[in-house]
């Protein structure tokens, strides 16, 4: 008799999974000029497209997704509000697409300036950024 609730629970979970599989997620088409972001760190905004020169947390290839040059990074409000708890925005500039070496790895609260060159990979967490 104790096995009946377990069997019922397993069947309910199976049916819910089958329902999820029958409704695949839809994908929005990207307009020309939007960057293609394939991976995001946990907790980052899923909004990676540019809007009025503002770029959001994500991974960008300099020279492809964004032009080379200087950028000013601004911590997202959530990170500013929780700075006393140790929350900080983070910018990493990888030397190249292998991501083995990095030129910059900086935690900050507030504003931070970085200059990037073609071929570098820019990895941003907890901040937005605009051209300087």
Backbone bond lengths (Angstrom), bond angles and torsions (degrees), N, CA, C in turn:
res aa  C-N    CA-C-N  psi(-1)  N-CA   C-N-CA  omega(-1)  CA-C   N-CA-C  phi
1 X - - - 1.442 - - 1.532 111.69 -
2 X 1.348 117.29 -29.21 1.466 120.17 179.95 1.526 111.21 -69.72
3 X 1.322 117.64 -21.52 1.461 121.28 -177.70 1.523 112.33 -76.30
4 X 1.318 118.01 -22.99 1.459 121.48 -177.45 1.531 112.36 -60.76
5 X 1.351 121.07 -48.15 1.474 119.43 178.75 1.528 112.75 -62.28
6 X 1.323 116.52 -34.19 1.463 119.83 179.03 1.520 110.10 -67.73
7 X 1.326 117.36 -43.31 1.468 121.86 179.20 1.525 110.02 -63.81
8 X 1.320 117.53 -43.68 1.469 121.56 179.56 1.524 109.93 -62.11
9 X 1.325 117.58 -43.16 1.459 121.66 179.01 1.523 110.68 -62.74
10 X 1.325 117.62 -44.94 1.465 121.69 178.96 1.530 111.65 -61.37
11 X 1.321 116.86 -41.97 1.470 120.90 178.90 1.533 110.01 -64.73
12 X 1.329 117.13 -42.54 1.470 120.66 179.86 1.523 110.80 -62.74
13 X 1.321 117.32 -42.70 1.467 120.65 178.77 1.524 109.76 -64.93
14 X 1.312 117.49 -43.59 1.464 121.20 179.40 1.521 111.59 -59.90
15 X 1.322 116.47 -44.17 1.469 120.05 179.63 1.514 111.58 -65.20
16 X 1.314 117.42 -37.68 1.463 118.95 179.31 1.520 111.02 -68.37
17 X 1.338 117.26 -35.72 1.457 120.31 177.00 1.516 111.80 -67.94
18 X 1.315 117.14 -38.38 1.462 121.02 177.06 1.524 109.42 -63.63
19 X 1.313 118.24 -39.57 1.461 122.17 178.06 1.509 111.69 -63.25
20 X 1.337 117.09 -37.76 1.461 120.58 178.34 1.519 111.14 -67.32
21 X 1.313 116.19 -38.64 1.459 119.96 -177.66 1.518 111.84 -70.24
22 X 1.337 117.23 -27.31 1.459 119.04 -178.21 1.519 112.42 -80.12
23 X 1.318 117.95 -11.15 1.462 122.52 177.78 1.514 109.81 -118.71
24 X 1.338 118.15 78.30 1.459 119.63 -177.65 1.526 110.28 -64.52
25 X 1.343 116.30 150.18 1.458 119.02 179.83 1.520 110.81 -66.19
26 X 1.302 115.44 149.06 1.454 119.61 176.87 1.510 108.46 -91.84
27 X 1.313 116.27 150.82 1.458 120.48 178.46 1.509 108.47 -115.27
28 X 1.286 115.38 136.14 1.463 120.51 177.92 1.519 108.19 -81.53
29 X 1.309 116.28 141.35 1.450 118.66 177.40 1.518 108.76 -76.20
30 X 1.336 115.01 145.66 1.459 120.52 -178.65 1.514 109.10 -96.15
31 X 1.289 115.31 136.98 1.450 119.07 176.69 1.516 108.87 -83.23
32 X 1.310 116.22 161.11 1.448 121.09 179.59 1.522 108.97 -60.60
33 X 1.319 116.68 134.84 1.455 120.54 179.34 1.522 113.26 101.96
34 X 1.326 117.88 -16.12 1.455 119.20 176.40 1.517 108.37 -81.21
35 X 1.312 116.05 139.92 1.449 119.50 -179.43 1.512 110.16 -79.73
36 X 1.311 115.89 150.41 1.453 121.70 178.12 1.513 108.37 -96.45
37 X 1.294 116.73 110.74 1.456 121.96 -178.92 1.514 107.84 -108.10
38 X 1.336 117.30 114.90 1.453 119.50 -176.45 1.512 113.36 -94.56
39 X 1.341 118.55 -22.21 1.455 118.27 -179.40 1.508 110.27 -142.24
40 X 1.323 114.59 140.45 1.451 121.23 178.51 1.513 109.09 -128.09
41 X 1.296 116.66 145.53 1.464 120.29 173.98 1.514 108.47 -71.44
42 X 1.308 116.19 153.50 1.465 121.02 179.88 1.512 110.00 -58.91
43 X 1.317 115.75 138.60 1.454 121.00 177.14 1.509 114.21 87.66
44 X 1.304 118.19 -3.67 1.450 119.58 -179.26 1.512 110.40 -85.38
45 X 1.288 114.83 156.99 1.449 121.04 176.87 1.517 109.17 -65.74
46 X 1.313 117.26 140.38 1.456 120.02 177.36 1.518 111.02 -83.49
47 X 1.301 116.98 1.57 1.452 122.35 -178.37 1.524 108.44 -93.52
48 X 1.321 118.63 97.42 1.453 122.18 -174.92 1.521 113.35 -108.26
49 X 1.283 118.05 0.09 1.449 119.45 -177.45 1.524 110.60 -80.87
50 X 1.285 115.68 156.97 1.456 121.16 179.16 1.518 110.01 -84.69
51 X 1.310 115.71 144.03 1.454 121.43 178.30 1.523 107.24 -144.09
52 X 1.327 117.24 113.22 1.468 121.40 -177.89 1.524 111.30 55.28
53 X 1.327 117.25 45.13 1.464 124.23 -179.89 1.517 114.05 66.83
54 X 1.315 119.39 7.39 1.459 121.43 175.35 1.520 108.35 -93.34
55 X 1.313 116.36 127.99 1.460 122.55 178.28 1.523 107.21 -110.30
56 X 1.324 115.78 150.71 1.458 121.29 -174.64 1.524 110.94 -112.46
57 X 1.329 116.54 170.12 1.460 122.27 179.99 1.523 110.13 -50.35
58 X 1.318 116.30 138.27 1.447 121.30 -179.95 1.508 110.82 159.04
59 X 1.312 115.57 -167.03 1.460 122.24 -179.23 1.522 108.12 -117.32
60 X 1.326 116.15 127.61 1.459 122.39 -175.55 1.525 109.94 -128.01
61 X 1.336 116.84 140.61 1.457 121.60 172.69 1.523 107.27 -97.20
62 X 1.329 115.90 120.69 1.461 121.28 -177.77 1.527 108.47 -71.02
63 X 1.312 115.71 131.02 1.457 122.04 -177.31 1.516 112.19 97.57
64 X 1.350 116.80 -15.90 1.465 121.05 177.52 1.528 109.55 -117.32
65 X 1.333 116.56 -58.67 1.467 120.81 -179.02 1.527 112.49 -84.46
66 X 1.306 116.17 -35.38 1.467 122.30 178.60 1.525 108.14 -139.25
67 X 1.337 117.83 151.75 1.469 119.23 178.81 1.531 111.21 -77.24
68 X 1.318 115.31 155.13 1.461 120.74 174.26 1.522 109.17 -62.82
69 X 1.319 116.63 152.42 1.458 120.91 178.43 1.515 111.57 142.84
70 X 1.317 115.36 -168.61 1.455 121.51 -178.47 1.520 111.74 -93.66
71 X 1.326 116.11 143.98 1.462 122.55 179.82 1.522 110.06 -135.49
72 X 1.323 114.88 144.79 1.458 121.48 174.57 1.530 107.22 -105.95
73 X 1.326 115.97 124.28 1.457 123.43 -179.72 1.517 108.81 -100.52
74 X 1.322 116.58 139.19 1.458 122.44 179.43 1.523 108.75 -126.96
75 X 1.330 116.37 126.68 1.464 120.75 179.72 1.518 110.14 -59.97
76 X 1.338 116.17 141.24 1.456 120.93 173.97 1.532 107.95 -68.80
77 X 1.315 117.08 151.05 1.464 122.41 -174.58 1.530 112.32 -56.05
78 X 1.320 117.47 -37.44 1.465 121.39 179.46 1.528 110.76 -57.20
79 X 1.332 116.66 -41.39 1.456 120.79 -179.24 1.528 110.65 -71.28
80 X 1.312 117.60 -36.12 1.466 121.05 177.52 1.524 109.70 -66.07
81 X 1.336 116.74 -43.72 1.459 121.35 -178.79 1.527 112.78 -64.11
82 X 1.333 117.00 -28.27 1.467 120.81 -175.99 1.523 112.62 -112.09
83 X 1.315 117.49 22.02 1.463 121.21 -179.52 1.522 111.69 -60.34
84 X 1.335 116.53 -36.43 1.468 119.29 -179.94 1.525 111.53 -66.50
85 X 1.319 117.82 -18.55 1.464 122.44 177.53 1.531 111.59 -90.30
86 X 1.312 117.17 1.15 1.458 121.36 179.11 1.518 114.85 98.46
87 X 1.332 117.87 0.39 1.467 120.63 179.06 1.526 109.52 -69.69
88 X 1.316 116.16 132.76 1.460 120.87 178.08 1.523 109.85 -143.85
89 X 1.319 115.12 148.14 1.460 120.54 172.22 1.525 107.28 -73.13
90 X 1.339 116.97 159.25 1.462 120.41 -176.49 1.517 110.20 -142.42
91 X 1.326 115.77 132.65 1.460 122.49 175.52 1.522 107.97 -124.18
92 X 1.326 115.44 128.38 1.465 121.09 174.00 1.523 107.22 -122.63
93 X 1.325 116.58 132.38 1.459 121.83 172.60 1.522 106.66 -113.80
94 X 1.340 115.73 108.48 1.463 121.27 177.99 1.525 108.49 -82.53
95 X 1.321 115.93 143.60 1.466 120.92 -178.38 1.524 112.55 -62.97
96 X 1.341 116.60 -34.86 1.462 120.69 179.35 1.526 109.18 -157.30
97 X 1.337 116.10 -176.58 1.460 120.50 -173.81 1.528 114.04 -68.80
98 X 1.333 118.93 -12.65 1.460 120.53 177.41 1.531 111.36 -70.18
99 X 1.308 117.07 -22.23 1.466 124.96 -180.00 1.531 112.81 58.99
100 X 1.328 116.78 19.50 1.464 120.27 178.68 1.527 111.31 -77.64
101 X 1.301 117.14 -37.50 1.456 122.06 -179.01 1.516 109.08 -118.39
102 X 1.315 115.62 151.32 1.447 118.09 175.45 1.521 110.28 -132.00
103 X 1.319 114.20 147.30 1.456 121.33 178.72 1.520 110.17 -87.12
104 X 1.344 116.76 -32.59 1.468 122.03 -177.90 1.515 109.07 -141.99
105 X 1.317 116.20 137.89 1.461 122.56 168.81 1.526 105.16 -142.07
106 X 1.334 116.14 103.20 1.460 120.39 -171.85 1.526 112.08 -129.68
107 X 1.330 115.52 126.22 1.464 121.71 170.53 1.521 107.07 -93.76
108 X 1.338 116.80 144.23 1.463 119.42 -178.65 1.522 110.87 -159.96
109 X 1.316 114.99 162.70 1.462 123.99 169.59 1.522 105.87 -128.98
110 X 1.332 116.98 132.84 1.465 120.56 -178.63 1.510 110.00 103.29
111 X 1.346 116.25 -125.22 1.460 122.20 -178.72 1.519 110.33 -117.04
112 X 1.330 115.27 150.46 1.463 121.78 179.51 1.524 107.71 -150.41
113 X 1.332 117.64 140.33 1.462 123.00 -178.44 1.528 109.85 -108.80
114 X 1.337 116.13 137.47 1.460 122.15 176.20 1.526 108.78 -140.28
115 X 1.322 116.00 140.73 1.459 122.09 172.88 1.530 107.58 -109.63
116 X 1.336 116.74 131.61 1.464 121.71 -177.64 1.520 111.19 -124.32
117 X 1.343 115.24 155.13 1.463 122.29 -178.17 1.524 110.59 -119.39
118 X 1.326 116.22 159.27 1.468 121.62 178.03 1.524 110.60 -52.57
119 X 1.335 115.25 138.27 1.456 121.54 177.41 1.515 114.24 92.98
120 X 1.333 117.46 -18.81 1.458 119.72 178.18 1.527 109.82 -76.16
121 X 1.329 115.54 158.15 1.460 122.09 177.69 1.526 107.36 -111.28
122 X 1.322 115.80 126.58 1.456 121.99 -179.11 1.532 108.00 -106.19
123 X 1.324 116.45 122.31 1.459 123.30 -178.22 1.531 107.53 -118.66
124 X 1.317 116.24 114.63 1.470 122.02 -172.60 1.527 110.62 -119.31
125 X 1.328 116.40 131.10 1.469 121.57 177.41 1.526 109.03 -130.04
126 X 1.315 116.59 130.61 1.463 121.45 173.60 1.508 114.93 71.91
127 X 1.327 117.61 25.61 1.470 120.28 -178.82 1.523 110.45 -152.92
128 X 1.311 114.88 157.87 1.456 122.48 168.07 1.520 106.06 -109.00
129 X 1.336 117.31 164.17 1.460 118.85 177.37 1.514 111.04 -151.13
130 X 1.339 114.01 153.16 1.462 122.91 -179.65 1.520 108.47 -135.19
131 X 1.341 116.98 156.44 1.462 118.85 173.35 1.526 110.17 -59.43
132 X 1.313 115.56 141.39 1.481 120.45 -179.63 1.505 111.09 -73.53
